[in-house]
Amino acid sequence: MHTQGSCVVAVYTRDVAETKATEATDLGREHGHPLMFTTEPEE
């Protein structure tokens, strides 16, 4: 993450991944952290 700018955190089904990414991004913002989680299809 620190050298490439992104990394794989976990692999989930699409619906679960989108929910977790949204919740984690929102929780980070609530606590003042500049984290942003996104989802992408597995390669």
PyRosetta script that sets phi, psi and omega in degrees:
from pyrosetta import init, pose_from_sequence

init()
pose = pose_from_sequence("MHTQGSCVVAVYTRDVAETKATEATDLGREHGHPLMFTTEPEE")
pose.set_psi(1, -45.3)
pose.set_omega(1, -173.8)
pose.set_phi(2, -71.1)
pose.set_psi(2, -26.4)
pose.set_omega(2, -178.4)
pose.set_phi(3, -102.3)
pose.set_psi(3, -26.7)
pose.set_omega(3, -178.4)
pose.set_phi(4, -105.5)
pose.set_psi(4, -14.3)
pose.set_omega(4, 178.7)
pose.set_phi(5, 89.1)
pose.set_psi(5, -9.0)
pose.set_omega(5, 176.9)
pose.set_phi(6, -158.2)
pose.set_psi(6, 164.7)
pose.set_omega(6, 178.8)
pose.set_phi(7, -160.3)
pose.set_psi(7, 162.2)
pose.set_omega(7, 175.1)
pose.set_phi(8, -86.6)
pose.set_psi(8, 126.4)
pose.set_omega(8, 178.9)
pose.set_phi(9, -97.5)
pose.set_psi(9, -44.1)
pose.set_omega(9, -178.5)
pose.set_phi(10, -161.7)
pose.set_psi(10, 163.4)
pose.set_omega(10, 176.7)
pose.set_phi(11, -120.4)
pose.set_psi(11, 122.6)
pose.set_omega(11, -179.4)
pose.set_phi(12, -136.1)
pose.set_psi(12, 171.2)
pose.set_omega(12, 170.7)
pose.set_phi(13, -65.1)
pose.set_psi(13, 160.7)
pose.set_omega(13, -174.2)
pose.set_phi(14, -55.0)
pose.set_psi(14, -50.3)
pose.set_omega(14, -177.5)
pose.set_phi(15, -61.8)
pose.set_psi(15, -44.9)
pose.set_omega(15, -179.9)
pose.set_phi(16, -64.9)
pose.set_psi(16, -43.9)
pose.set_omega(16, -178.9)
pose.set_phi(17, -61.5)
pose.set_psi(17, -44.2)
pose.set_omega(17, -179.8)
pose.set_phi(18, -64.9)
pose.set_psi(18, -39.9)
pose.set_omega(18, 178.4)
pose.set_phi(19, -64.6)
pose.set_psi(19, -48.2)
pose.set_omega(19, -179.3)
pose.set_phi(20, -63.7)
pose.set_psi(20, -40.3)
pose.set_omega(20, 180.0)
pose.set_phi(21, -63.4)
pose.set_psi(21, -44.0)
pose.set_omega(21, 179.3)
pose.set_phi(22, -64.7)
pose.set_psi(22, -46.7)
pose.set_omega(22, -179.4)
pose.set_phi(23, -62.8)
pose.set_psi(23, -42.2)
pose.set_omega(23, -178.6)
pose.set_phi(24, -67.8)
pose.set_psi(24, -41.2)
pose.set_omega(24, 178.0)
pose.set_phi(25, -63.5)
pose.set_psi(25, -46.0)
pose.set_omega(25, 179.3)
pose.set_phi(26, -61.9)
pose.set_psi(26, -43.8)
pose.set_omega(26, 180.0)
pose.set_phi(27, -64.0)
pose.set_psi(27, -41.5)
pose.set_omega(27, 177.3)
pose.set_phi(28, -60.8)
pose.set_psi(28, -44.1)
pose.set_omega(28, 179.5)
pose.set_phi(29, -64.0)
pose.set_psi(29, -40.3)
pose.set_omega(29, 178.9)
pose.set_phi(30, -58.8)
pose.set_psi(30, -30.5)
pose.set_omega(30, -178.6)
pose.set_phi(31, -101.6)
pose.set_psi(31, 12.0)
pose.set_omega(31, 174.0)
pose.set_phi(32, 80.1)
pose.set_psi(32, 19.3)
pose.set_omega(32, 179.5)
pose.set_phi(33, -98.6)
pose.set_psi(33, 140.2)
pose.set_omega(33, -177.8)
pose.set_phi(34, -85.9)
pose.set_psi(34, 33.7)
pose.set_omega(34, -179.2)
pose.set_phi(35, -77.6)
pose.set_psi(35, 145.5)
pose.set_omega(35, 173.6)
pose.set_phi(36, -139.9)
pose.set_psi(36, 121.4)
pose.set_omega(36, 179.1)
pose.set_phi(37, -104.9)
pose.set_psi(37, 137.2)
pose.set_omega(37, 176.6)
pose.set_phi(38, -129.7)
pose.set_psi(38, 167.2)
pose.set_omega(38, 177.4)
pose.set_phi(39, -119.0)
pose.set_psi(39, 148.5)
pose.set_omega(39, 176.8)
pose.set_phi(40, -144.2)
pose.set_psi(40, 152.1)
pose.set_omega(40, 175.3)
pose.set_phi(41, -65.3)
pose.set_psi(41, 147.5)
pose.set_omega(41, 178.7)
pose.set_phi(42, -70.8)
pose.set_psi(42, 137.0)
pose.set_omega(42, -178.8)
pose.set_phi(43, -83.7)
pose.dump_pdb("model.pdb")
